[in-house]
Amino acid sequence: MEIIGSLIGVIVGYLLSIINKVIESYCKKRKLNKFKLMLQKEYLISIENKIEQMKALEIGTVVELTNIISVCLKRLDYLKKKELVYYSTNAQGEMIRSVEFTESYLYQLDQLLRASHQVDLDKKNRYIAEKKEAAWKLKKFYEENFEKYYSYEIDRFLGWKDVFDNEKFQ
C-alpha cells in the first residue's frame, strides 16, 4: 500500500510539472504572437500600404517611404536596446531576435527603394512593377521565416539584390 501511495505521488508530481511546462509554452507562444502583431501594426502596415499604393517611383514617394523606414528603424533600435533588455520574461531572447529580424527586413526594403536608375519611359512601368514585386518577395520571406529566426533556426535575412536585378534596367 505504501508503494502505491508513493507511486501515485510521483505520477502526480510528473503530471503537474508537465502541465506547468505546457502552460508556460502556451503563454510564451501567445506573448510572442502578440508581440509580432504589435511589430506589424506599429512598424510595417503603414509602409506596406504606401508601397501598395505607389504608382510611380517618384522621388517624393521614395523619400517619404525611406524617411518612414528610417524612423521605424530608430524606434526598433530603441525598443531593442533600451526596453527589451530590461523586460524580464522567458520570451525576451525571442523578442529581441524578432526586432532584429524586423530591422533586417526594413533595412533591405530601404536599400531596395534607394537603389534606382534612370529608366526609359517604356521600361518605367516594368521597373516599378518589378520593384514592388521584389518588395513583396522580401515581405513574404519575412513572414515565412519570422518564427524560424526568433527560434534560432536561421540566422540571415534575404538581401534585396537576391530578389531584384537592377542591372537589367541599365
C-alpha positions in Angstrom: 0.0 0.0 0.0 2.9 2.4 0.8 4.4 1.7 -2.6 1.2 2.6 -4.4 0.9 5.8 -2.5 4.5 6.8 -3.3 3.9 5.8 -6.9 0.8 8.0 -7.1 2.7 10.9 -5.6 5.5 10.6 -8.2 3.0 10.3 -11.0 1.1 13.4 -9.8 4.3 15.3 -9.4 5.3 14.5 -13.0 1.9 15.3 -14.3 1.9 18.7 -12.6 5.3 19.5 -14.0 4.2 18.5 -17.5 1.1 20.6 -17.2 3.2 23.5 -16.0 5.5 23.3 -19.0 2.6 23.1 -21.4 1.0 26.2 -19.8 4.4 28.1 -19.9 4.9 27.1 -23.5 1.4 28.3 -24.5 1.8 31.6 -22.6 5.2 32.2 -24.3 3.8 31.4 -27.7 0.8 33.7 -27.1 3.1 36.5 -25.8 5.3 36.2 -29.0 2.3 36.3 -31.3 1.0 39.4 -29.6 4.5 41.0 -29.9 4.6 40.0 -33.6 1.2 41.6 -34.2 2.4 44.8 -32.4 5.5 44.9 -34.7 3.4 44.6 -37.8 0.8 47.1 -36.6 3.3 49.8 -35.4 6.1 49.4 -37.9 5.1 47.5 -41.0 1.5 48.1 -42.1 1.8 51.8 -43.0 4.9 51.2 -45.0 3.5 48.2 -46.9 0.2 50.2 -47.6 2.3 53.0 -49.1 4.2 50.6 -51.3 0.9 49.0 -52.5 -0.4 52.5 -53.4 2.8 53.5 -55.2 2.0 54.1 -58.8 5.4 55.5 -59.7 8.8 55.7 -58.1 8.6 59.4 -57.8 11.3 60.9 -55.7 8.9 62.4 -53.2 7.3 59.0 -52.6 10.6 57.2 -52.2 11.9 59.9 -49.9 8.8 59.7 -47.8 9.0 55.9 -47.6 12.7 55.9 -46.7 12.0 58.6 -44.1 9.3 56.5 -42.5 11.6 53.4 -42.6 14.4 55.4 -41.0 12.1 56.5 -38.2 10.9 52.9 -37.7 14.5 51.6 -37.6 15.4 54.1 -34.9 12.3 53.2 -32.9 13.1 49.5 -33.2 16.7 50.0 -32.2 15.4 51.9 -29.1 13.0 49.2 -28.3 15.7 46.5 -28.6 18.4 48.4 -26.7 16.5 50.4 -24.1 13.3 48.5 -23.4 13.5 44.8 -24.2 16.8 44.3 -22.3 15.0 45.2 -19.1 11.9 43.2 -19.9 12.0 40.1 -17.7 10.3 37.3 -19.4 11.2 33.8 -20.7 10.5 35.2 -24.2 13.0 38.1 -24.0 15.5 36.5 -26.4 12.9 35.7 -29.0 11.5 39.2 -28.7 14.9 40.7 -29.3 15.5 38.4 -32.3 12.1 39.4 -33.6 13.0 43.0 -33.5 16.4 42.3 -35.2 14.6 40.3 -38.0 12.1 43.2 -38.5 15.0 45.7 -38.6 16.7 43.5 -41.3 13.5 43.4 -43.3 13.1 47.2 -43.1 16.8 47.8 -43.9 16.6 45.6 -47.1 13.4 47.3 -48.1 15.0 50.7 -47.6 18.0 49.7 -49.7 15.7 48.3 -52.4 13.8 51.7 -52.6 17.0 53.7 -52.6 18.6 51.7 -55.4 17.4 53.5 -58.5 18.5 54.2 -62.0 17.3 56.5 -64.7 14.9 54.3 -66.7 13.5 54.9 -70.1 9.8 55.7 -70.2 8.9 52.5 -71.9 10.7 50.5 -69.2 9.5 52.6 -66.2 6.2 50.7 -65.6 8.0 47.3 -65.7 10.7 48.8 -63.4 8.1 49.9 -60.8 6.2 46.6 -61.1 9.4 44.6 -60.5 10.4 46.8 -57.6 7.0 46.3 -56.0 7.3 42.5 -56.7 10.7 42.5 -55.0 9.3 44.3 -52.0 6.6 41.7 -51.7 9.2 38.9 -52.0 11.0 40.5 -49.1 7.8 40.6 -47.1 7.0 37.0 -48.0 10.4 35.9 -46.8 9.9 37.9 -43.6 6.5 36.3 -42.9 7.6 32.8 -43.7 10.8 32.9 -41.7 9.9 35.1 -38.8 9.4 32.2 -36.3 12.5 30.3 -37.7 14.6 33.4 -37.0 13.5 34.0 -33.4 13.7 30.3 -32.6 17.3 30.3 -33.9 16.7 28.0 -36.9 18.1 30.6 -39.4 20.4 33.5 -38.9 20.3 35.7 -42.0 17.8 37.8 -44.0 17.4 37.8 -47.7 19.2 40.6 -49.4 17.3 43.0 -51.8 19.7 42.1 -54.6 18.5 38.5 -54.2 15.0 39.5 -55.3 15.7 42.4 -57.7 18.0 42.6 -60.7 18.9 46.3 -61.0 21.3 45.6 -63.8 18.6 44.7 -66.4 17.3 48.3 -66.3 20.7 50.0 -67.0 
